[in-house]
């Protein structure tokens, strides 16, 4: 069974508090049941004017994120005026959906609006153009992310290369030798000290780390496994 999302919209506060959502959802669910669709989610646009495009519709944006995440490719609306009242906004949203391969179905008429858009040569060209621009935008985003990762990696590498490992000085070498000796199992098979015991001994004797701080088991472990 194909999955579909329901998109519901009310613009006035009276509709939000009244039966607007219930009526729309009921109509959409009846269509879905009669035509073999499984309702995978319901997205309610509360108090949003039909003259606003997709960038000003929180529920619409949430629905699109869900579509990208789970692969649902069908949206059912009660009627086209629930998508948008103004024709230019309807057309803009339809072209946006079509460019992403998403079918929009009018529950009242049963029409697949996306297929109707694709049947119009001019609108189909607009869909294809938007798809090209969307792909370009995606490529630019990937490129920006790659550059950011490369920069972060270079900065991290620079920090690592710039900080010398503990043990560069004769004094630090002596501390390392002492740590290894405390950790080593004795000839009489007496087990060496634990990491915490080594830290406690160094801290009690007033032997600081390179940064002048107290020793921790993680630092001692790092020295022993270097």
Order of alpha helices (4+ residues) and beta strands (2+ residues): beta-alpha-alpha-beta-alpha-beta-alpha-alpha-beta-alpha-alpha-alpha-alpha-alpha
